[in-house]
């Protein structure tokens, strides 16, 4: 985070449309994906891999996916209803 005086850094992205880099090295993600950032200074080169996850809107963060749970519960309850037999019907089993 500290400035190194007298050294010029050159930052380049493997895909400038997906990952933008300003001249001072600030990275801005534009779309999800895997990228490489190449940094050149003092005749040396370094490559850093950057993973950009899919965007999740702030109002969706922390929410649990309930649709799958409801479907399972509905399927379970439907199968339970199919096999359920009212115990009062057993009274008629012993009739002649």
Secondary structure as UniProt FT lines:
FT   TURN            5..6
FT   STRAND          10..13
FT   TURN            16..18
FT   STRAND          19..21
FT   TURN            23..24
FT   STRAND          27..29
FT   STRAND          33..41
FT   TURN            42..43
FT   STRAND          44..52
FT   HELIX           58..60
FT   TURN            61..62
FT   HELIX           67..83
FT   HELIX           87..92
FT   TURN            93..94
//
